[in-house]
Amino acid sequence: MLLRRASRFWVPLRGLAARGEAPAPIYLDVQATSPMDPRVVDAMLPYMMNEFGNPHSRTHAYGWKAEEAVETARKHVSSLINADHREVIFTSGATESNNMAIKGVAKFQKHSGKNHIITLQTEHKCVLDSCRYLENESFKVTYLPVNKDGIVDLELLERSITPETSLVSVMFVNNEIGVIQPIKEIGKICRSKKVYFHTDAAQAFGKVKIDVNDLNIDLLSISGHKIYGPKGVGALYVRRRPRVRLEAQMSGGGQERGLRSGTGATPLCVGLGEASRIARLEMDMDKAHVERLSRMLVDGINDKLKMIIRNGSATSSYPGCVNLSFAYVEGESLLMALKSVALSSGSACTSASLEPSYVLRAIGSEEDLAHSSIRFGIGRFTTEKEVQHTIDLCIRETQRLRELSPLWEMVEEGIDLKTIQWTQH
């Protein structure tokens, strides 16, 4: 691996390419995935080579060493959310964790007459699709709207809970617009109503402080590759007291407290554990770094360009996820113009769709503005030089594309486009 020395540690050297190839673009899409921290790779390597044992083999040293490594990783994950290590179930990622939590609780609670689930319209696709699956199984699902800032109305949430409600599922940090929901208040409402509370924390874990006891969280989904760990591994926190019961979604050997059968992937578990350990030690430092670069990005673009709209709450959001709409510029055209920077126009899980982001539509964004949105992801390894390059490029290309737009010319002349009666020919 090619590395360069940073002030804190070795980091991957980006921008290098084979002879004759263009240099790799600057990476500002950490909500889609993050580069692995080299310290995580170092921790994983022994378990890909010499320490290859099955962690469920109890009769020899290979199995014992693998099991010890997995349990140490479990403790690193649990310590980051102030949980007991026995409450952490390893999975293949946040999508599996979300499926397990939502379907598992719903199916177990159905026998007690509770067949109602509440979630938000702005949730990740795997949460929404899990709820739609349950609707086909005769469950009732309420998809709550959000305010223009992307935050749920707590009074509406509380009114929506019925005696048949078994679960409320609300994302901690939104993956498209970075909005942080009032998790503590939601947890308090759910606890008072004796309803389980699940949160998809894939974008929050390791980036914001989480205490599952203080926040009254019953189930919490985790992803490894969003915190500089490996892909293919995640976890689900399942509270033991008061005990949360859910139906396993996979049959087999009964590993992971009987909730997730299958041989544990020791190197991946170790990688998630090491990424969690590093995040706990360096969270404050990462937070300060990301906040500084986020302010630099937003201020730098707004200082030179008019009609730039920040999507989502400006006060309750994770600074590393900045979603901006560039009025009178087609987002896909701007992305193509910014090819030296790896960016996204929304969630990587739905970016192939030509439809405007359902998250932006849910917060009331007009279709043209939804189509003009760009998501900037700032992370641990992002540098000031990379952000400045992105600012300069955004300004130059936005001005160029606007000069080509007859609509922008009309706006510059003071014409209110909403007053025009458009005709078709």
C-alpha positions as CSV (number, residue, x, y, z in Angstrom):
1,M,0.0,0.0,0.0
2,L,1.3,3.4,-0.9
3,L,1.3,5.7,2.2
4,R,2.3,9.3,3.1
5,R,3.0,10.7,6.5
6,A,0.3,12.9,8.1
7,S,0.5,14.8,11.4
8,R,-1.2,11.9,13.3
9,F,-0.5,8.7,11.4
10,W,0.1,7.1,8.0
11,V,-2.7,7.6,5.6
12,P,-3.4,6.3,2.0
13,L,-1.7,8.3,-0.7
14,R,-4.4,9.3,-3.1
15,G,-4.0,10.9,-6.6
16,L,-1.5,8.3,-7.8
17,A,-2.2,6.2,-10.9
18,A,-0.5,3.9,-13.3
19,R,1.6,5.4,-16.0
20,G,-0.6,6.9,-18.7
21,E,-3.7,7.0,-16.5
22,A,-5.3,10.1,-15.1
23,P,-4.7,10.7,-11.4
24,A,-7.4,9.3,-9.0
25,P,-10.0,12.0,-8.1
26,I,-10.1,13.6,-4.7
27,Y,-12.5,11.5,-2.5
28,L,-15.4,13.5,-0.9
29,D,-18.0,10.7,-0.7
30,V,-17.4,9.2,2.8
31,Q,-21.2,8.8,3.3
32,A,-21.1,6.1,0.6
33,T,-18.0,4.5,2.0
34,S,-14.8,5.5,3.8
35,P,-11.2,4.5,3.0
36,M,-9.8,1.9,5.4
37,D,-7.5,3.3,8.1
38,P,-4.1,1.5,7.7
39,R,-4.2,0.7,11.4
40,V,-7.3,-1.3,10.8
41,V,-5.7,-3.2,7.9
42,D,-2.7,-4.0,10.2
43,A,-5.0,-5.4,12.9
44,M,-6.8,-7.6,10.4
45,L,-3.8,-9.1,8.5
46,P,-2.8,-11.8,11.1
47,Y,-6.3,-13.2,11.0
48,M,-6.2,-13.5,7.2
49,M,-3.0,-15.5,7.3
50,N,-1.6,-17.3,10.3
51,E,-4.5,-16.9,12.8
52,F,-7.1,-18.4,10.4
53,G,-9.1,-20.5,13.0
54,N,-12.8,-20.7,13.2
55,P,-13.9,-18.7,16.2
56,H,-16.5,-21.4,17.0
57,S,-14.0,-24.2,17.2
58,R,-13.6,-24.9,20.9
59,T,-11.2,-27.9,20.8
60,H,-7.8,-26.3,19.8
61,A,-5.7,-23.1,19.9
62,Y,-6.6,-21.9,16.5
63,G,-10.3,-21.6,17.5
64,W,-9.5,-20.1,20.9
65,K,-7.3,-17.4,19.4
66,A,-9.9,-16.5,16.8
67,E,-12.7,-16.4,19.5
68,E,-10.6,-14.2,21.7
69,A,-10.0,-11.8,18.9
70,V,-13.8,-11.6,18.0
71,E,-14.7,-11.1,21.7
72,T,-12.1,-8.3,22.0
73,A,-13.6,-6.7,18.9
74,R,-17.1,-7.0,20.4
75,K,-15.9,-5.1,23.5
76,H,-14.4,-2.3,21.4
77,V,-17.7,-1.9,19.6
78,S,-19.8,-2.0,22.7
79,S,-17.6,0.5,24.5
80,L,-18.3,3.1,21.8
81,I,-22.0,3.1,22.6
82,N,-21.7,2.4,26.4
83,A,-23.3,-1.1,26.0
84,D,-22.5,-4.5,27.4
85,H,-20.4,-6.5,25.0
86,R,-23.0,-9.3,25.2
87,E,-25.5,-7.0,23.5
88,V,-23.5,-6.7,20.3
89,I,-24.4,-9.1,17.4
90,F,-22.0,-9.1,14.5
91,T,-23.7,-9.0,11.0
92,S,-22.6,-8.4,7.4
93,G,-23.5,-4.7,7.6
94,A,-26.1,-2.1,8.5
95,T,-28.5,-3.4,5.9
96,E,-28.7,-6.8,7.5
97,S,-28.8,-5.2,11.0
98,N,-31.8,-3.0,9.9
99,N,-33.6,-6.0,8.4
100,M,-32.9,-8.1,11.5
101,A,-34.1,-5.4,13.9
102,I,-37.3,-4.4,12.0
103,K,-38.5,-7.8,10.8
104,G,-37.2,-9.6,13.9
105,V,-39.1,-7.4,16.4
106,A,-42.2,-7.2,14.2
107,K,-42.6,-10.9,13.8
108,F,-41.9,-11.7,17.4
109,Q,-44.3,-9.1,18.7
110,K,-47.0,-10.1,16.3
111,H,-47.9,-13.0,18.5
112,S,-48.9,-10.5,21.3
113,G,-51.2,-8.6,19.0
114,K,-48.8,-5.8,18.2
115,N,-48.6,-5.4,14.4
116,H,-47.9,-1.6,13.9
117,I,-44.5,0.0,13.1
118,I,-43.6,3.7,12.8
119,T,-40.7,5.1,10.7
120,L,-39.9,8.2,8.7
121,Q,-40.2,9.0,5.0
122,T,-36.5,9.9,4.9
123,E,-35.1,6.6,6.2
124,H,-32.6,4.5,4.3
125,K,-34.0,2.4,1.5
126,C,-33.3,-0.9,3.4
127,V,-35.5,0.4,6.3
128,L,-38.3,1.5,3.9
129,D,-38.2,-1.8,2.0
130,S,-38.2,-3.8,5.1
131,C,-41.3,-2.0,6.2
132,R,-42.9,-2.5,2.8
133,Y,-42.1,-6.2,3.1
134,L,-43.9,-6.3,6.4
135,E,-46.9,-4.5,4.9
136,N,-47.2,-7.4,2.5
137,E,-47.3,-9.7,5.6
138,S,-50.3,-7.8,6.9
139,F,-48.4,-5.5,9.2
140,K,-49.4,-1.8,9.5
141,V,-46.7,0.8,8.9
142,T,-46.9,4.6,9.4
143,Y,-44.4,6.6,7.4
144,L,-44.1,10.0,9.2
145,P,-43.3,13.1,7.3
146,V,-40.5,15.5,8.4
147,N,-40.3,19.2,8.6
148,K,-38.5,21.4,6.1
149,D,-35.3,21.0,8.1
150,G,-35.6,17.2,7.9
151,I,-36.5,16.7,11.6
152,V,-39.5,14.7,12.7
153,D,-42.3,16.4,14.7
154,L,-42.2,14.8,18.1
155,E,-45.8,15.6,18.9
156,L,-46.9,13.9,15.7
157,L,-44.7,10.9,16.5
158,E,-46.2,10.5,20.0
159,R,-49.7,10.8,18.6
160,S,-49.0,8.1,16.0
161,I,-48.1,5.5,18.7
162,T,-51.0,3.2,19.3
163,P,-51.5,0.2,21.7
164,E,-50.6,-2.0,18.6
165,T,-47.3,-0.3,18.0
166,S,-44.3,-2.6,18.5
167,L,-41.4,-0.6,17.1
168,V,-40.3,2.9,16.1
169,S,-37.4,3.1,13.7
170,V,-35.7,6.5,13.2
171,M,-32.3,7.1,11.6
172,F,-29.7,8.8,13.8
173,V,-27.9,10.8,11.1
174,N,-29.4,10.9,7.7
175,N,-27.2,9.6,5.0
176,E,-28.1,12.2,2.4
177,I,-28.5,15.5,4.2
178,G,-26.7,14.7,7.5
179,V,-29.7,15.7,9.7
180,I,-29.4,14.5,13.3
181,Q,-32.8,13.5,14.7
182,P,-33.8,14.2,18.4
183,I,-32.9,10.7,19.4
184,K,-33.0,11.3,23.2
185,E,-36.5,12.7,23.0
186,I,-37.7,9.9,20.7
187,G,-36.2,7.3,23.1
188,K,-38.0,8.9,26.0
189,I,-41.3,8.8,24.2
190,C,-40.9,5.2,23.2
191,R,-39.8,4.1,26.7
192,S,-42.8,5.9,28.3
193,K,-45.1,4.1,25.8
194,K,-43.4,0.7,26.2
195,V,-42.5,0.6,22.5
196,Y,-39.1,-0.6,21.2
197,F,-36.9,2.0,19.7
198,H,-34.5,1.2,16.8
199,T,-32.1,3.6,15.2
200,D,-30.1,3.1,12.1
201,A,-26.8,4.6,13.3
202,A,-24.6,3.7,10.3
203,Q,-23.7,7.4,9.7
204,A,-23.5,8.3,13.4
205,F,-21.5,5.4,15.0
206,G,-18.0,6.5,15.7
207,K,-18.7,10.1,14.6
208,V,-21.0,11.4,17.3
209,K,-21.2,10.4,20.9
210,I,-23.8,7.7,21.6
211,D,-24.9,6.3,24.9
212,V,-27.6,3.7,24.4
213,N,-28.7,3.9,28.0
214,D,-28.9,7.7,28.2
215,L,-30.8,7.8,24.9
216,N,-33.1,4.9,25.7
217,I,-32.2,3.0,22.5
218,D,-33.3,-0.6,22.3
219,L,-31.7,-1.6,19.0
220,L,-29.0,0.1,17.0
221,S,-27.5,-0.7,13.6
222,I,-23.8,-0.3,12.8
223,S,-21.7,-0.4,9.6
224,G,-18.0,-1.1,9.5
225,H,-17.1,0.6,6.2
226,K,-18.6,4.0,7.3
227,I,-16.0,4.4,10.1
228,Y,-12.8,3.5,8.1
229,G,-13.2,-0.2,8.7
230,P,-13.8,-3.1,6.2
231,K,-16.8,-3.6,4.0
232,G,-19.0,-6.7,4.7
233,V,-19.2,-6.3,8.5
234,G,-21.6,-4.5,10.8
235,A,-23.3,-5.1,14.1
236,L,-26.7,-4.8,15.8
237,Y,-27.0,-3.7,19.4
238,V,-29.8,-5.6,21.1
239,R,-30.7,-4.4,24.6
240,R,-30.7,-7.1,27.4
241,R,-32.3,-5.1,30.2
242,P,-35.2,-4.5,29.6
243,R,-34.8,-7.5,27.3
244,V,-35.6,-7.0,23.6
245,R,-36.8,-10.1,21.9
246,L,-36.7,-10.6,18.2
247,E,-37.1,-13.5,15.8
248,A,-34.0,-14.7,14.0
249,Q,-34.0,-14.2,10.3
250,M,-31.5,-16.9,9.5
251,S,-31.4,-20.6,10.5
252,G,-28.3,-22.5,11.3
253,G,-25.8,-23.2,14.1
254,G,-27.2,-20.6,16.4
255,Q,-24.2,-18.3,16.6
256,E,-24.4,-14.7,17.9
257,R,-26.9,-15.5,20.7
258,G,-29.0,-17.5,18.2
259,L,-29.8,-14.4,16.3
260,R,-27.3,-14.6,13.4
261,S,-26.2,-18.1,12.5
262,G,-23.1,-18.7,10.4
263,T,-19.3,-18.8,10.9
264,G,-18.1,-15.5,12.1
265,A,-15.7,-13.6,9.8
266,T,-12.8,-13.1,12.3
267,P,-10.8,-10.6,10.2
268,L,-13.8,-8.5,9.5
269,C,-14.9,-8.5,13.1
270,V,-11.4,-7.5,14.2
271,G,-11.4,-4.7,11.6
272,L,-14.7,-3.3,12.9
273,G,-13.4,-3.6,16.5
274,E,-10.2,-1.8,15.7
275,A,-12.0,0.9,13.8
276,S,-14.3,1.4,16.8
277,R,-11.3,1.6,19.2
278,I,-9.6,4.3,17.1
279,A,-12.9,6.2,16.7
280,R,-13.4,6.2,20.5
281,L,-9.9,7.6,21.1
282,E,-9.9,10.1,18.3
283,M,-13.6,11.2,18.0
284,D,-13.0,14.7,19.4
285,M,-10.0,15.2,17.1
286,D,-11.9,14.0,14.1
287,K,-14.9,16.1,15.0
288,A,-12.8,19.3,15.2
289,H,-11.1,18.5,11.9
290,V,-14.4,17.7,10.0
291,E,-16.1,20.8,11.5
292,R,-13.3,23.1,10.3
293,L,-13.2,21.8,6.8
294,S,-17.0,21.8,6.6
295,R,-17.2,25.5,7.5
296,M,-14.4,26.2,5.0
297,L,-16.4,24.4,2.2
298,V,-19.7,26.0,2.9
299,D,-18.4,29.5,3.4
300,G,-16.0,29.3,0.5
301,I,-18.9,28.4,-1.9
302,N,-21.4,30.8,-0.5
303,D,-19.0,33.7,-0.6
304,K,-18.7,33.5,-4.4
305,L,-22.0,32.0,-5.5
306,K,-25.6,33.2,-5.1
307,M,-28.6,31.0,-4.6
308,I,-26.9,28.0,-2.9
309,I,-29.3,26.2,-0.7
310,R,-28.2,24.0,2.2
311,N,-30.5,21.0,2.4
312,G,-31.5,20.0,5.9
313,S,-31.1,21.6,9.3
314,A,-28.1,23.9,9.6
315,T,-28.0,23.6,13.4
316,S,-28.8,19.9,14.0
317,S,-26.7,18.0,11.5
318,Y,-23.4,16.1,11.2
319,P,-20.9,18.6,9.6
320,G,-19.2,15.9,7.5
321,C,-22.3,15.5,5.4
322,V,-23.0,18.7,3.4
323,N,-25.9,18.6,0.9
324,L,-26.1,21.7,-1.3
325,S,-28.5,22.6,-4.2
326,F,-27.0,24.8,-6.9
327,A,-30.0,26.7,-8.3
328,Y,-30.3,26.7,-12.1
329,V,-27.6,24.1,-12.5
330,E,-28.3,20.4,-13.3
331,G,-26.7,18.3,-10.7
332,E,-25.6,15.6,-13.1
333,S,-24.0,18.2,-15.3
334,L,-22.2,19.7,-12.4
335,L,-21.0,16.2,-11.2
336,M,-19.6,15.6,-14.7
337,A,-17.8,18.9,-14.6
338,L,-16.3,18.1,-11.2
339,K,-14.8,14.8,-12.4
340,S,-11.6,15.5,-10.5
341,V,-13.6,15.1,-7.3
342,A,-15.5,12.0,-6.3
343,L,-18.9,13.3,-5.2
344,S,-22.5,12.1,-5.2
345,S,-25.9,13.5,-6.0
346,G,-27.5,11.4,-3.2
347,S,-27.4,8.0,-1.6
348,A,-25.1,5.5,-3.3
349,C,-27.9,2.9,-2.9
350,T,-30.3,4.9,-5.2
351,S,-27.8,7.0,-7.3
352,A,-28.6,5.0,-10.4
353,S,-32.1,6.4,-10.4
354,L,-32.9,9.4,-12.5
355,E,-35.7,10.4,-10.1
356,P,-35.0,13.3,-7.7
357,S,-34.0,12.2,-4.2
358,Y,-37.0,11.1,-2.1
359,V,-35.3,12.5,0.9
360,L,-35.1,16.0,-0.6
361,R,-38.7,15.7,-1.8
362,A,-39.7,14.8,1.7
363,I,-38.3,18.0,3.1
364,G,-40.2,20.0,0.5
365,S,-37.4,20.7,-2.0
366,E,-38.7,21.6,-5.4
367,E,-38.0,19.2,-8.2
368,D,-35.5,21.4,-10.0
369,L,-33.6,22.1,-6.8
370,A,-33.6,18.4,-5.9
371,H,-32.1,17.6,-9.2
372,S,-29.4,20.2,-8.6
373,S,-28.2,18.8,-5.3
374,I,-24.6,17.6,-4.6
375,R,-23.6,15.8,-1.4
376,F,-20.1,16.5,-0.1
377,G,-18.6,14.0,2.3
378,I,-15.7,15.2,4.6
379,G,-13.8,12.7,6.7
380,R,-10.7,11.9,8.7
381,F,-8.4,11.8,5.8
382,T,-9.8,14.9,3.9
383,T,-7.2,17.7,3.6
384,E,-7.6,21.5,3.5
385,K,-5.9,21.5,0.0
386,E,-8.6,19.0,-1.3
387,V,-11.4,21.2,0.1
388,Q,-9.9,24.3,-1.4
389,H,-9.6,22.6,-4.8
390,T,-13.3,21.5,-4.6
391,I,-14.4,25.1,-3.7
392,D,-12.5,26.6,-6.6
393,L,-13.8,24.0,-9.0
394,C,-17.4,24.3,-7.8
395,I,-17.3,28.1,-8.2
396,R,-15.8,28.0,-11.7
397,E,-18.0,25.2,-13.1
398,T,-21.2,26.6,-11.6
399,Q,-20.6,30.0,-13.1
400,R,-19.8,28.3,-16.5
401,L,-23.0,26.2,-16.4
402,R,-25.2,29.1,-15.3
403,E,-23.8,31.2,-18.2
404,L,-25.2,28.5,-20.6
405,S,-28.6,28.6,-19.0
406,P,-31.3,30.9,-20.4
407,L,-33.2,30.6,-17.1
408,W,-30.2,32.0,-15.2
409,E,-30.0,34.9,-17.6
410,M,-33.7,35.7,-16.9
411,V,-33.1,35.5,-13.2
412,E,-30.2,37.9,-13.5
413,E,-32.5,40.3,-15.3
414,G,-34.9,40.2,-12.3
415,I,-37.6,38.1,-13.9
416,D,-39.6,35.9,-11.5
417,L,-39.8,32.6,-13.3
418,K,-42.8,31.5,-11.2
419,T,-44.9,34.2,-12.8
420,I,-44.2,33.0,-16.3
421,Q,-46.9,31.1,-18.1
422,W,-45.0,28.4,-20.0
423,T,-46.5,26.9,-23.1
424,Q,-45.7,23.7,-25.0
425,H,-45.1,23.5,-28.7
